[in-house]
Amino acid sequence: MDECRFLLVTMEQRGARGRARRCSLGFAAALLLCSVTSAQLRYSISEEVDEGTVVGNAAKDLGLDRNTLKERRYRIVSSRAEPLFHVRQADGVLYVSRKIDREKECPQSTTCLINLKTVLENPLEVHYVGVEILDVNDHSPRFPDEETKLDIPESAVPGARFQLQASHDGDSGHFSVQQYKLSDNNYFRLEVKDKGKDGKIPIVVVKKSLDRETAGHISLVLTALDGGKPPKRGEMNISINVLDINDNAPIFSEDIYSAMLNENAAIGTTVIQVSATDLDEGLNGEVVYSFSKNSPNIMQLFDMLENTGEIVVKGPIDYEENDMFEIEIQASDKGSVPLTTEKSVLIKIVDVNDNAPEMEVTSFSSSIPEDSRLGTTVALVSVNDLDSGLNGKAICSISEDVPFALSPSLQDKMYSLVTKSPLDREKSSTYDISVVARDAGQPARSSEKTISVCISDVNDNSPEFSVGPYTFYVAEGNDAGAPVFSVRAFDRDDDENAAVTYRILREEGRGENKPSSFLSINSETGEVTALKSFDFETLKSFQFQVSATDGGSPPLSGNVTVKVFILDRNDNAPVILYPLGSNGSARGAAEIPRDAKAGDSVTKVRAYDADTGYNGWLLFSLRPLGERALFSLDRYTGQIRTLRPFTETDEAEHRLLVLVKDNGDVSLSATATVTVKLAEPKEAFAASDHAGSAAEEDEREDRVTFYLALTLGSVSLLLVISVVVLIAMRCSKSAESTSKYLRDAHYDGTLCHSIQYRSGDKRYMLVGPRMSIASAGAPGSHAGTLVLPDARRCGRRGVGREHTSLQRTAHCGNLPLA
């Protein structure tokens, strides 16, 4: 009914806007809600019952129709994730859904009531059911600690009270802690103080005077009992230590203490350790040590460790000042009223060689030049020893492996450090000289001092090149203005004396082929730059000198010869010499009788390549334009011949395309077009005349070939001898020099040697045996070119009236001459 009143009040507090229109609706809703039943039903159940235990038939006790429970979704509305109770819709029975721990659900509460809200729909009904959780005795009393310790002095009077920790029981009410019991003993009894909600507090009370000598340790057991039947209990052990009364003074272990101490003993050195004992226990039996009545001087020189009884050195001890000390000490306990015993300690000082020689160094300068004269004084060393007699006599010395010596001075205890041998900064720029001063004591004492002597540089070393002479191989066609190689020189001097600058030495005379005219060198790095692009056909090798100069005063310099060999590249395409070209194309014509036989010569294509070696080795190939091949082409000589006799069905004119290419890595080529015309029988005389001219020409060429072969054989023999000599010379050089050959994927270290010559108006080129790179580009050579005298000129009509040249080619001495 309270909820109904609340809803009505809430509705009355709404705004006045639209109040008349909503009045009837609000009143009807209020009546509907007020019809909801809020009857109260209460059950009780013990904690820790099993899951599924029936609490009661809530539907029956509330008078609900059992047949409509499921249809109206009878249930418990709860905010718990795991509710404690459930209601069964089939019959309305309320049962436990999980075990209930009363102490967890209702801590510190005498009554544990769980309110449940049960709901039915259509129409809405809310019924409140209360379930009281009854406590069971499921917990035993427990003390915070299983054992507690009490320290009670034996002077405690009867009636002294000592409160103990209370026991706690997880249950409440009658099942909580109800009483305590103390085990039987002669010295203590138990009192219990009831603090209401805070429980009962146990108190131990002294009932008889304590005697540590009779009972120094007492063990008791305190038991807590709850109100269960039978009661549950918890126990705690009580360990009581009876504290002693200070009634004994410390006693030293010896009647007289004496010790010997070397003078100047290190701070913290133990002189002697005394010992005293106390018959009491605890603080009353703990002994501490200290000085008694002593002079301030003793207090400055010695200290006593209060816990161990050690007398240690606190300040410097000097035999000359005092050779004996008598020290008064005392031993005290830590009782509330300490008891003390005094004793004297006699310390005798022993004289020893306790002072090492002391040195003082006076340097004349921070460094000396490496060209200093022998006997130059570098520093003065003075030595002093605070001891007397032999203990104060000191002698100085240095090691023998340095170019210095110690010379005794006229003044006592003074030495001069002088040079004894020439200095060389390049071998050692700094010397750390250890000077040792040793006295004559027993045992001897010594001291050491290091004198650092820096050697300043003198420009006494010329720059030296790492290699001499340099040999470089540069491929032709390099980029003008780009670095091609570099030289490197080093100077063993220091700073400015080692700063090297480079320059190319100028040659006498003038000319475009002077290296200084097309080379530039970076004065700081030695990097050489080509000012032009090299052409092997124009310049095959050259050499020049580079000078390296240091920055000393006066400056010193060194020179090196640089040899440069230009390596050929395939940068020239073959040039067709015959047939002559015009407007960029080579075209020619030849006539041959129709009745020519197979193998008859038709004409010859002649070509020239300015490159050498593989790059200048030419090969010919024929590309017939017709359907049937009637002609053949010698791939080495360019000679065109018939393959078979001609027939009546063969055409009267044939166009042949000849491809000429070199053997460079990237092959270059040229083409020539030859038109071959077949002469009719009526022109046989002209053809025979042509044939005779051709045969005569071939005969002349055969004779020339003989001479060429003879020349080539002689040149080859000379080349073989040169190669053998060159290999012997190369083998004597270091691996570093031979590793500078430039190689590519197909380079085997040799080049082909070519011979170019002219017979009359005919030019010839022979590719001879392979040679080393050095011999192929040796200074002064003409690339193996052999020029022959003019034999005769061709004045006949027909084929070959033009200025022609014959090319004979051999592949590095491995192919026959054409």
Secondary structure, 3 states (H helix, E strand, C coil): CHHHHHHHHHHHCCCCCCHHHHHHHHHHHHHHHHCCCCCEEEEEEECCCCCCCEEEEHHHHHCCCHHHCCCCCCEEECCCCCCCEEECCCCCEEEECCCCCHHHHCCCCCCCEEEEEEEECCCCEEEEEEEEEECCCCCCCECCCCEEEEEEECCCCCCCEEECCCCECCCCHHHCEEEEEECCCCCEEEEEEECHHHCEEEEEEECCCCCCCCCCEEEEEEEEEECCCCCCEEEEEEEEEEECCCCCCCEECCCCEEEEEECCCCCCCEEEECCEECCCCHHHHCEEEEECCCCHHHHHHEEECCCCCEEEECCCCCCCCCCEEEEEEEEEECCCCCCEEEEEEEEEEECCCCCCCEEEEEECCCEEECCCCCCCEEEEEEEECCCCHHHHCEEEECCCCCCEEEEECCCCCEEEEEECCCCCCCCCCEEEEEEEEEECCCCCCEEEEEEEEEEECCCCCCCEECCCCEEEEEECCCCCCCEEEECCEECCCCHHHHCCEEEECCCCCCCCCCHHHHEEECCCCCEEEECCCCCCCCCCEEEEEEEEECCCCCCCEEEEEEEEEEECCCCCCCEEEECCEECCEEEEEEEEECCCCCCCEEEECEEECCCCHHHHCCEEEEEECCCCCCEEECCCCCEEEECCCCCCCCCCEEEEEEEEECCCCCCCEEEEEEEEEEECHHHHHHHHHHHHHHHHHHHHHHHHHHHHHHHHHHHHHHHHHHHHHHHHHHHCCCHHHHCCCCCCCCCCCEEEEEEEEEECCEEEEEEEEEEEHHHHCCCCCCCCCCCCCCCCCCCCCCCCCCCCCCCCCCCCCCCCCC
